[in-house]
Amino acid sequence: MGSRFLANKLSFDMGGTYTKVKADNEAVNSWDLNANFRLGYSLKELFKGKIDASAALKGSYLRHRDHISPAANRDEFLMFLVLSTSIPLSF
């Protein structure tokens, strides 16, 4: 899912997965939730010319639950500030 708004300056993306694994003999019984997002802002007007730069907050969340081995349970949250650019080059 994604969208562009505010006169094509702000963009966002979201996605995720849910996975459940269970064996008939109860040897495995776990589930995972993974969510990702990105919120970006175009800096093209700040750098006049041919540089197309952007700044973004990019995040990820992972939740793992294991009903057989609770010691393996974990929650992880990551967030990054990403600066990117594209500059045309010709040789």
C-alpha positions in Angstrom: 0.0 0.0 0.0 1.4 3.4 -0.9 0.4 6.9 -1.6 1.8 10.3 -2.6 0.2 13.6 -1.3 1.1 17.1 -0.3 1.8 18.1 -4.0 4.0 14.9 -4.4 6.4 15.9 -1.6 5.3 13.3 1.1 5.0 9.6 0.5 4.3 6.5 2.6 4.4 2.8 2.3 3.1 0.1 4.6 3.3 -3.7 4.5 3.4 -6.8 6.7 3.1 -10.5 7.1 1.7 -12.9 9.6 2.9 -16.5 9.7 1.7 -19.3 11.9 3.5 -22.7 12.1 2.0 -25.7 13.9 2.9 -29.4 13.7 0.4 -32.2 14.3 2.7 -33.8 16.9 3.1 -30.4 18.8 6.8 -30.3 18.0 6.4 -26.8 16.6 3.8 -24.2 17.6 4.8 -20.6 16.8 3.8 -17.4 15.0 5.5 -14.3 13.6 4.2 -10.8 12.8 6.3 -8.6 10.7 5.3 -5.0 9.8 7.2 -2.4 7.8 6.6 1.2 7.0 8.3 4.1 5.3 7.4 7.9 5.5 9.4 10.0 3.0 9.7 13.6 2.1 11.1 15.0 -1.1 14.0 17.5 -0.8 14.1 18.3 -4.5 13.2 22.0 -4.0 15.9 22.4 -1.4 18.6 21.3 -3.9 17.8 23.2 -7.0 19.0 21.6 -10.1 19.2 18.0 -11.1 19.7 16.4 -7.7 16.6 14.4 -6.6 17.1 14.0 -2.8 14.7 12.7 -0.2 14.6 12.0 3.6 12.6 9.1 5.1 11.8 7.4 8.3 11.9 3.7 7.8 10.7 1.3 10.4 10.2 -2.4 11.0 8.5 -4.4 13.8 8.9 -8.1 14.4 7.1 -10.2 17.0 7.9 -13.9 17.4 6.0 -16.1 19.8 6.9 -19.7 20.4 4.5 -21.8 22.5 6.9 -24.7 22.9 10.0 -22.7 23.9 8.9 -19.3 25.4 12.6 -18.3 25.8 12.7 -17.8 22.0 9.9 -15.1 22.2 11.1 -11.7 21.1 9.9 -8.3 20.0 12.1 -6.1 17.8 11.5 -2.6 16.6 13.9 -0.8 14.3 13.8 2.7 13.0 16.1 4.4 10.5 16.5 7.9 9.1 17.4 7.4 5.5 18.8 10.1 3.2 18.9 9.2 -0.5 19.7 11.0 -3.7 19.9 10.3 -7.4 22.3 12.4 -9.5 22.4 11.9 -13.3 26.0 11.3 -14.5 27.2 11.1 -18.1 30.7 10.2 -19.3 
